[in-house]
Amino acid sequence: MFSRWNWVACGFYLVLNICSPDASGGLVQSCGHIIPESPVLALGSNFTALCILNESCLDFGNIYASQIIWKIKNRVVPKEQYREINRTVSSVTFNDTSLLATPLTCNILADGQIEQNIYGITVTVGLAPEKPENLSCIVHQMARFTYDMTCTWNPGRHTFLDTQFRLRYSWPEETFPDCIPKDVNNSCTIADIQFFVNTEIWVEAANALGKAESDPLVVDPVDIVKPLSPQNVSVSSGALPNFLKLFWENWISDTVMTLKFNIRYKIVGDTDWMEVPLEDTASPRTSFGIQGLRPYTKYVFSIRCMKEDGLGYWSDWSEEKTGITAADKPSKGPPIWRIIDASHSPAFWTVHLMWKPLKPFEANGVILQYEVTVRDKSSLSSPPKKYNVTSTNHTLQLLIGTYEVTLIARNSVGASPPSVLLIPANNSKGPVKNLRTLPKHDKLWVGWTAPNSYVLKYVIEWCLVSSSSDCIIEWQIAPGDVQGVDLKGIKPFKCYLITVYPLYADGQGSGQSVKAYLKQDRPSKGPTVQTKKVGKAEAVLTWNHLTVEEQNGFIRNYTILYKTIDGNETVVTVDPSKTEYTLSSLTSDTLYTVRMMASTDNGSRTGPDFTFTTQKFGKGEIEAIVVPVCLAFLLIVLLGVLFCFNKRDLIKKHIWPIVPDPSKSNIAHWSPQVPAKHNFNSKDQMYPEGSFTDVSVVEIEADDKKSFSEQDLKPFDLLKKEKSTSEGHSSGIGGSSCMSSPRQSVSDSDEGETTQNTSSTVQYSTVVLNGYRDQTPVQVFSRSESTQPLLDSEERSEDHAGGADIPAQRQQYFRQNGGQDETNTDRPCFERTKQITHANEGDLVGFVQLQISGQSSQPLGLGMEKNTQEAALSNVLQTCTEGQTVRPETVEENPLSVDEMPKSYLPQTVRQGGYMPQ
């Protein structure tokens, strides 16, 4: 560092000595210098520097000390620190050198305020070295006869300067070369040290601000030796199962120094070492026997040494060597336990015996087999049963009772003490109390309060609770004088079922169980909520418990959070044992969003959202509306039925009137030559006033046919067309027809009225044909082809004035007018019809239609009877032998004169309650 600043100063000196050709503003050679030149200053001290101008510069450059400016690293020093001693000397003073930086320059303003650097120095700030402390030395054995001494010390504070350290040593009458450290400042090694002579050792530190020496150390190097560790270590076992012997070799001969030894050992796999007491190995030796070891156990050994008197240092530990002790018979019997399954038979037990393998220090060798002995305590005369087992479990089928099970482990040396397990018929003894658990780091502590009776030992069972597999039991036995144990191998976030059984000398107490976690976490998932029932103002929510694998801890509560789309969220806390909850005070016909959260001691987890909509109507509201409506409708129906029942005659008349069977009518036999005269006495009037509804009579003379207009003859054309298209249909009276067609009556009423009165209109007609060219007319009767019921005069003979004489008159009428064809009754219908077909079509001269309507009625007098007598039929109907009407039939024999023709033949009429033929 010092040389670097010297080069900087030299550079400044060269710059200040540059000659300038400009006489007005340049400097010639150096115009001044600074005193002191490149000083080394103590950190925090005062410092004053002087800038002295040359006399030659005063006259040539016209500069003075008052124009000097001091700078530190191009930073101007405040004027307050300046002092002008004379016109050529200016000083600057620094009260604290810790603020002083380098370089420090002297500058002057010359020639129009142009700043010129006159001189500069390098300032070095540091500290003087401190006295080295804690000087210590150690002699390392490098080989059998080679020793090097290394000394270390504390160099003290950092000086910020170049400081040199030297390790110096000497004998009382001889001084040795200094040992200068390389790359370090706190240690140095001296080779080929000599023993058995006192050597003075000290350390010296020096820099530009001063030097310091440590306190001297006077020591014989033989007393600070660290020998090499013993070599060629070996272990051998003896005849005894608890003894091993250790052998080694030493690097230092006893003539140089005597040694003592330190032996350590441990079981392979352990972390803690055990050591042989130092007093047992204080004398020089090359072997040592170690007793008190475990049989059939593998040990590892290591050894070190130092000077016997304790001066100096322990050597490093030797390399590790292992050895195995001899085998011995097992020191204790295996811990045994059982699981009883009584589900297969009420009289037998399935007893699963299980025991733990002995630990290596208990087995003392390789276990070859286990001997199980079962004695029935309830039957002393029964011999014990023995089983040899190589595994650690055995299953027995036993009658329910009390048994004593003995277990022995056997190795190559001998058998272990027996382990006894009593299997009582029942667990009648007292259990433990106040069973509890507490996590401790990576272990789970299980504690309990002992029963009042003396307990031999405790059996602690535990198993991992799982929803998908059976609980696999693990167990351990604790002494009877403890009230708590640590369970190892417990996993965090898993639920364990722990049971504690006390075992007595004469039986076993019932077990007490508790569930526990080593460490809890929040659930892996939240519950999934659904609706079981949704009403108008309430909803029943259901969910399933989380599986034990998903819980990760004890579920302390469930939290239900629900809200509408634009409403605030409502929170409800539910007991963790519940799986159903009813939300009340809901708004009808509203969409709700609900989610559920499960919480443990270490956090919570929320399940998925679920939506539902409340009903618009509540329970019973729809029934309250529907039931009255249905009852009202039923009442109306009942009232309608009662009304129809009371008015059944009227309804029957308008809807389905009584239509008698024409085949049973005696009109088929009614053919008098002269129609019966009706008695129109006021007392027995056949057709009382109002019985006729509508009667129309039309009379057409054959001679006057040409006088009618085409409009008047249209009805007759319709009849002729209908006749040709309707053959083969029923005639309407007396059964089926023979090659005849039904005829529709043509009424002089308008078409609309006819359609409207179809249900109440009965069409019967009488046709009268006048003589052709003054010939005597033939009187023809035509049955109506109506499908309406017959008149009451047909079926109710008591309504006529004639009483019982009317049927005879009707029979006489048909005999007179139809007798001429009786001889031809065997002729087929179609032959008789054929004879009159052409004559009838050409001789049609008139037609009379009578329409009876239920809408109006007119009383008929004798004028109607006269018109009826003059009516003639254009076509003649012929009746089959079966009584069926096919076509009108003319009567040829004995034609009647006009005077002999009936005076009156009334058309069919309708009376209230039925129809009556005329």
Secondary structure, DSSP 8 states (H G I E B T S, - for coil): -HHHHHHHHHHHHHHHT---S-TTT---S--EEEESSS-EEETT--EEEEEEE-HHHHHHH---GGGEEEEETTEE--GGGEEE-SSSEEEEEES-GGG--S-EEEEEEETTTEEEEEEEE--EEE------EEEEEEEEE-SSS-EEEEEEEE--S--SS--EEEEEEEETTEE---B--SS-SSEEEEES--SSS-EEEEEEEEETTEEEE---EEE-GGGGEE----EEEEEEE-SSTT-EEEEEE-SS-TTT--EEEEEEEEETT-S--EE--GGGG-S--SEEEE-S--TT-EEEEEEEEEETTS-S--------EEEE------SS---EEEEEE-SS-SSEEEEEEEE----HHHH-S-EEEEEEEEEETT-TTS--EEEEESSSEEEEEEESS-EEEEEEEEESS-B---EEEEE-SS--B---EEEEEEEETTEEEEEEE--SS--SEEEEEEEE--SSS---EEEEEEETT-SEEEE-S--TT-EEEEEEEEEETTEEB--EEEEEESS----SS---EEEEEE-SS-EEEEE----HHHHSS---EEEEEEEESSS--EEEEE-TT-SEEEE-S--TT-EEEEEEEEEETTEEEE---EEEE--SS-TTHHHHHHHHHHHHHHHHHHHHHHHHHHTHHHHHHHHS-----GGG-GGGG--BSS-------SSS-SS-TT-----------STTGGGS-HHHHHHHHHHHHHHHH-TTS--SSSS--SS--------SS-HHHHHHTGGG-EEE---B---GGG----B--------S---HHHH-GGGSTTTTHHHHHHHHHHHHHHGGGGGGTTS-HHHHHHHTHHHHHHS------EEE-SS------HHHHHHHHT-B-SS-B-B-TTS-B-SB----SS---TTTS-S-----EEETTEEE--
